[in-house]
């Protein structure tokens, strides 16, 4: 749904064609207290592919941005396949180690911005990279602040049309 918008954002962010980065938008579902991924862009088809259908509102960089408005982390352990990496994600973000093992994107750098519409939080935009130091915090913060209102209005306009993944699963989709 939001891929075209995220392609535009990826262009503004100057994401590398090497495919180490991606941008995603997650819409908040207050009834279920979780986030639904509604768009993703990466030059890398593996990082662009679908991941979890819902994300708990109390886990990850998404939760930190949701609570604080902005979150940036460029201090992940270098070896993303190590136990230390999984424990870092568990301790820093509350995501179980078993869930981390299944991540298609194991970030070394992460930025997340809460998006609002009419003074109501509606979504979180996430930019992440498998390489440390690729994303510059101040540049990202400035760019995402500049588009937050536009994206918030867009999410609010289509919010009622975003499918609920739990209902889809119940009917066999």
N, C-alpha and C positions, 0 to 999 in steps of 0.2 A: 504493500500500500504506500509506503513512504520511500521506496527505493530511489525514485527520481529526485526527491528532495535531499536524500542523503548523498546521492551522487554529486549534487550541487555543493553540499557541505564538504564532501571529500575533496572536491576541486579547490574550494576556498582554503581548506586545510593543507593543500598540496601533498596529499597522501602519495607515498612512493609507489611507483608501478611494480616494485619488487614484491609487493604484497605482504608486508609485515604489519600492516595496520588495518583497522576497520573502524567504522562508525555504526552505531545502532541507536534505535529509539525504542524505549520501553514505556508503555502506557500503563498507568496505575489503575487497578480495579479495586475500589474501596469495598465492594461487597465481599470480595474474597481476600482482601488485604495482600495482594500480590501484583506483580508486573507481568504484562504480556508483551513479548517482543513483536513490534509492528513494522520493523524495517531494519535492513542491514545492508551496508555496502563495504566491499573490499575488492581490491584487484585480484586477490587470492581466492579462488573458488572454494577452497576448504574453509577459510575463515568466513566466507560469505554464507556458507551453508547453515541450515537451521540447527539450532541447539535445543535447549530446554524450552518446553511450551509455556511454562510459567516460572517466574522467579519469586521466591519469598520476599516480602517487603522488608524483612529484618536481616537480610544477608547481602554481603557484597558491597562494592563501590556504589552501586545503585542506592542501597539503604543509606550509606553515608551522605551521598548527595541529596537524597530525599529529606534527610534530617537537617543537614547543614547548608544546603543550597549549592555547594560546590565541593568537589573532592578531587584531589590529585595525589598520585603515588608513583614515584619513580625509584622505589627502593626495594623492589621484589628481589628475592634470591636469583642468582644467575642460572642455576641448573633447575629448569622447570620440571624435570622428571624426578627430582629428588624428594625424599621424605621431608627435608627442611622446607622446600617450597610448599608442599601440601600443608605442613604444620603452620607455616606463615599465613597462608590463606585462611586456614581454620581460625587461628588466633586473631588475625587482623580483621577478618570479615565474617566470621561465624559460618563459613561454608564447610561442611564435612569433607574430610580428606577423600572419601570414596566418590563424592561428587566432583571434586577437583580432578581426580584421575580421568574422568570422562570429558573434561573440557576440550573442545576443538581449539579454542584460543586460550593459550596459557600466557597471560600478559606479563610483561616486565615493566610496562608503563601504562597507567590508566588515568583518564580524566573523566569526570561525570558532572553534569549540570542539571539541576532541577528546572523544569519548564512549568510555567504557570499561565493560566488564562483567567481573566477576571478575578485576580487575586486568589485563585484557587490552584494548588499544585495539580498537574495533570500527567506529567511524564518526566522521564529522565533521558537525556542524550549522553551516550558514552562513546568516547574515543579511546582506543587502546592499541598497543603495539607489542609485538613479541620481542622488540629490541628496546633496551633501556636508553634513555636520553634522546630518543627520536622526537618525541612530543615536547614542546616547550610550554610550560604552564601558563605564563603570562599571555603568550600569543593565543593559546586555546581559550583562556578565560575571557579575553577581549572579544574574540570571534563569537564564542557561544553566547556571551551577554548581548551581543549585537543582533543575534537572530532569535533569541529566546521568546520575545513577544510574538513574532510572526509564527514560529513553530507552535507556540501555545494556542494561538487562535486556530491554527489548522487542526490540531489534535482535538480541541473542543468542538470544532465543526463536524468532525467525523466520529467522535467518540461513541455515539450510540450505534454506529454501524460496524464497530470492531467486534469480530466474533469472540465469544467466550470459549477458550480452549477446553474447559471442563465440560461445557454443554456439548461441544462437538464430539468429545470422547464418548459421552454417554449415548450419542446416537450413532456411534461407529465411524466417525470421520477421523 
